[in-house]
């Protein structure tokens, strides 16, 4: 199929048919670029971004400017509220004991070492957990949960989405508008959440149900503003690490899956957009569950994790779900390779993922601060070289 625009290309791909070219992405909350790497890239490309904005403050990732997106032939544009989970007015780092950082609207403090120079901080982690000392369901129910019906984060967003929808041919994606299980790890701490899944499951279930209520209200509000313009809605939910799931699959099936399914079902009721679910790590054991829940897409396709070889993933699950990411090993090849090794890996990964549609190519999670700009250019130039469906870049 020739002569497609970006929107057509993305939507044909999401429906598991072959477009003219593999769609390319850069700029999402899990497919963007660290601020430091972005500034280096701008200098390398001799592009002037006069108003650099954060796509996400705690990850310190940039919202790439139009000139960069056009340089790499990116097919997706993002519709995100100002600030995301960290309100713009709260982005000035503050000091809490040994940490410097910011509070999000759930009361989680995202911090780093207070002794560091602010300019040297690469990202902020959850370090103060509002539920750390909670021991009863009632404490969770009585917590001052944020209001998902608050329209203030979306002021002016409808006009932005409408203009892009009517004046461009790009596919439009929302920012992350859901995070149920994973957010428990920010509220309780990662280790305590895993422990409570076994020892105090009622606490995790109570937190997830309140998070579900919030995110349902949030999506009703958000999608009432822009849902008619979106092709993709994003939901987060890390459940795995490099070697596999972080919990027993039965715990996931019995406790987490039913609650996350309710959010997916509601989102599908509110919009025709596809759901792009974010889960790092080794996820083959989860993919059939994701498809059953109603997730249409999974990112970032961490090919360096266990059992995540691209051709194998495509063969086993290509008919179940769309893969979004998987372009070049972010942990090894992209930061430490050269143009030849990057080009060869991109060629091979595209050859594995592209047959039959169902693949949107992007960097695997966010491009980290140390990645040389020439390597970023090599990755996207190779993606453009091999993305055409008449050029299959056959595997040797």
N, C-alpha and C positions, 0 to 999 in steps of 0.2 A: 504494500500500500504506500503510494508516494504522495507527497504534498500535504502531509498532515501538519497541523499546528500542535503546540505543546499540550493543550487541553485534550485534544483528540488522542494524541499519543499516549498520555497518561491513562485516560479512561479505557482505551482499548486494552492497554497492558493490564490494568486492574481487573478486567473481565477475561483475562487469560486468553487473549488473542494476540497475534503478532502485529505490532505497528510497523511503521517504516524504520524506526530507530528505537533503541533502548532509551527510555527517559532518563534524564540526569537530574540529581538533586544536590543542593548545597544550601544550608541555611536554617535547617530545622533545629529543634532543641537537642536532638541526638545526631545531627548530620551537619553541624556547623564547624566553626573554626575558632580556636582560642585567640583572644585579643592580640597577644604578642605575635603569634604566627600570622594573624591577619595584617597587622601593621607591616611586618616584613614582606608579606605578599604584595601589599599595596606599593611599597617602595620598589620591589622587583619588577612589577608590571607597569610602574610609573603611572599609577592611578591615584587620583586625589579624592579621598572620601572626606568631605568637609564636616560631616556630622556623624561620626562613628557612634553607633548605638549597640547596646547589649541585646542579644537574643535571650540570654539568661545570665543574670548577675552572678549567682553563686558558682556557676561553672566558668564564669568569665569568658563567655563566648560571644562573638560579634554577630551582628545582623549584617550580612554582606551587602554592599551597595550594588546598585543596578549595573554599574560598569563591570564589576567583577562577575556578576551572574551572567551578563551578556558575553563576556570574554570566554566563559566556559560552556555557553549554550545550555544554561540551566532551565529546566522546564517547569519548575514549581516556584510559586511565590507564597509567602506565609502571612497569614492574618492573625496577628497576636495583639493582645491588649498591652498597654503600656506597663512594663515592669514584670508581667507574669506573676509568679507567686510572691515576689518581693515588690511591694509597691514602690513606685519611683521615689516617693518622698521618704522611703525608709532605706534608700540605697547608700546613704552616707555611713561608712563603717563606724561602729561604736565599740567601746571596750567593756568586756565583762570578765573581770578577774584576769586569768591568764590568756584569754582569747580576745581577738578583735574580729568583728563580723557584723551580721545583720539578723534581725528577727523576721521570720515570715509570718503570714497572717494566722497560722496555726499555733504560733508561739514557740516554734523550733528556732534555736539560735544556730545559724550557719557561721562557723568561725574558723580561725587559723591562729597560729602562734602570735600573741600580742607583741612579742619582741621583734617581729619581722617588720621591715619597711613595707608599707601598704603596696607600693609599686612592685615589690618582689613576690607578692602572694599570687600564686597561680590559680587557686580556686578555694572555695569555702566548703567545709564539710559540716554536717550536723554534729554539734558538740555539746549542746545543752538541750536535754530532752524533757519536755513538759510533763510526760507521763512516767518519768523514771521511777517515781516513788508511789505511783498509784497501785493499790492492791484490791480495789473493789470496782464492780461494774458501775456503782452509783457515782463514784468519782468521775468516771468517763462520761456518764450521762449528764452530770452537772457542769462539765467543762464548758467554757465560753467558746463554743464552736463558731467559726466565721459564717457569715450569711451568704449562701450561694445565690440568693436572689438579688444581691447588690449589683446594680447596673453600672456603678461608677467606673469600674475598670474598662468598660466597653464604650465609653464616651467617644463618639466620632468613628467607631470601628465600622459601623454599617456603611458609612459614606466611603471609607477606604476600600472595603470589599466590593461595593457596588461599582466603584470607578474601575478597579482592576478587572472585574468581571465584564464590564461593558466596553472597555477601551483596550484590553489586551487579550491575547489568546493563551495565557498561561493557565496551568492547572493551579487551583488554590487549595492550600492546606491550613487547617487550624493549628494552633499551638497545643501542647498537652492540656487536655481538659478532663483529666481523670487520673487518679492514682489511689488505689484502694489498699491492697496488701502492703505494697512497698512503703506507703506513707506511715504505716505502723512502725516501720524500722526507724523512721525519723522521730516519731513521738515517744517510743519506748526505749530505743537503741536497737541496733541490729541484733546483737547477741541475746538481749532480753526478749525480743520478739520471737526469736527462734526457740528459746527456752520455754516461753509461755505457750507456744503452740502445743507443747506436750503437757506442761504442768498447770497452766492457768488459761486454757483455751477460751473460757468465757470472756476474759479481758480483751483478747485479740478480736473475737467475734463482735463484741460490743463496739470496739473502736472501728472495725471495718464497716459495721452497719451505720455508724454516724458519718463516716467518710462517704459511704454510698449515698446517704441522704444529701450531704453537701454537694457531691458531684452531680447528682441528678438535678438538683436545683440550679447548679452552675451551668449545666448543659442546656437546661430549659431556657435560661436567661441568655447565654451566649449564642445558642443556635436560633433563638428568636430574632436575634440581631443579624446574624450573618449566615445561618444554615443554608439558605437557598442558594448561596453563592459558592459554597465549598464543595470540593471534590473528595476531600480527605479530612477526617477528624482523628486526632491523636490521643492515645491513652498510654500511660506508663505503668509498669508493674514488674520490676526485676525479680525473678524467681530462681535464677540460676547463677552459677559461677563457672570458671574455666572447665571444671571437671564434670559438671552436671547440676541437677537440681539442688537447691539449698535445703530442701525439706523432703520428707517421704512423700511420694506421689499420692498416697492415700489421704494424707493430711490436706494436700492441695485439693484433691477431688472432693473431699467431704466438707472442708471448712472455707476454702478460698474461692474455688471455682463457682459455687452457687451464688455467692455475693457479687463477684465480678461479672457473672453472666447477666445479672439484673441491670448493671450499668450499660453493658453492651446492647442489651435488648432495648433499653430506653433510648439510647443514642440512635439506634436504627429506626425507632418510631419517630424520632424528631427530624431526621434528615435522610436524604438519599445518599449522602457521602459514605465512602468506605471507611472502615476503622483501621488505623495503623497502630498496632500494639508494639510497644517497646519492651524488649526483654533481652538483656545482655547474656553472654555466656553460652554454655552448651544446652540447647533447647529441643533436640529431637524428641525427647519423651513428652514434651509439652505441646508440640505442634498440633497433633490431632485434637487435643482439648481446646486449643485456641480456635481452631476452625469450627469446632462444635459450638463454642460459646458465641461465635458470630464475629470474631476478628477476621478481617479480610486480608490483612497485611501484617508482616512481622519485620521489625528492624532491631538491631543494626546488622544482623547476620554476621556474627563474630567468627569468621572462618578459622581463626587461630585456636579456638576452643575445641574441646574433645568432640569427636564425631560430627564435625561441622564442615567436612570437605565439600566444596561447592557442587561438583557433579553428583555426588551421593545425595546431598540435600535435595537437589532438583529432581532426581529420579524418584526419591521416596515421597516427597511432599509437594512437588510442583503443581499437582492438580488440586491440592487442598488450600494453598495459601500463596499470596504474592510475597516475594522476598524483596526487601528494600534495604540496600546497603551493599555489603559484600564485595566492594570494588577492589580494595587493596589492603593487605594486612597492616593495620594501624599500629601494631605493637612492634613490628620488625621492618618490613619492607619499606613502608612509607617514610618513617623517620630516618632509617639507616641505610636504605638501598640507594641505587643510582638510577639514572633514567632508563637504562637498559633493563635492569631487573624489575623496575616498576612497570614498564611497558609490557614485559612478558607476563607478569602476574595478572595485570589488568586484562590482557588478551585472553588468557586461559580462563579467568573467572567469568568474563562475559560469554565465552564459548560454552561454559557449563550452564549458566543461569538463563540465557536469553531464549532458547528454543521454546516455542509455544506461548510466548508472552509471560506475564506474571513475574517480571523483574524490573525494578527501578534501581538504577545504579547510583551509589553515593559512597563517600568515605564511611568507614566502619566506625560509628560513633563520631565524636568531634575530633577534628584535627588538633593535636596537642601543640603546646607552645614551642617545642624544640624542632618541629618539622621544618626543614629548609624550604623556602618558597619555590625553588626550582623543582623539588620533588612533588609539590602540590600541582604545579603546572604540568609536570610529566604525567601525573595520574590522570588529570582531566583531559589532557591532549590525547593520551592513549585511549581513554574512554570514548572520545569523539572519533578517533580513528577506527575503532572496532565496533561501534554501536549500531551501525547500519545492518539491517537484517539480510542484506545481500552480501555482506562481508561477515561470514560466520567465525572467522579467526580460528579455524579448526584446530583441535588439540592434536599435537603430534603423538 
